[in-house]
Amino acid sequence: MKNDLERAFEEARRRDAIELEWLGASIQGRPTFAEAELLDRRGIPSCHVWKIPRNEAPVHLTAIDALRRWQAGACAMCSASPRRLLVDHCHRTGLVRGLLCTSCNTAEGLQSAPSFVAYRERPPAVILGVEEMYGSPWGEEIAPSDASPEERTQRNAAHVDAAEGLFAGITDRFRPECADG
């Protein structure tokens, strides 16, 4: 009889094989950071030229796990491979869009450049056909997936209001009109 550890290793190998089959050659031949800069100038996010797996994501993967496997440590906008990628999400719907480096995640919220518009219209989650609600830092979903659009909007607005209230005293110090002198 197999012990629990042997069964766990077998299951891990089985899942790895399923994921490798799903990914196929999709992570090969991706643009370099320099090539991604050229794409950006043409209004194309890096992930829009990546190969897409032929089948649906394996059922044992959450949407974020599927994004992590497919993106393989590369930012969806610039193809950089930093130590850490951030989970980007839509603040209106609460849905996860993809994984971005710190620079692109910051710029995404401030940019209306064509490549960011294209990324928002067709993010990696849409490309892979996966959907997941972004969780709040307090361990809850921003808006549950079964919430109506009105409930999502209200709940997301409450989170934004709470964040603004929390950081108001801090951010005011950085506004030019608040500076001493």
Helices and strands as residue ranges (DSSP letters): H 4-23, H 33-41, G 46-49, H 63-71, E 86-89, E 96-100, H 102-108, H 114-121, H 124-128, H 149-172, G 176-178
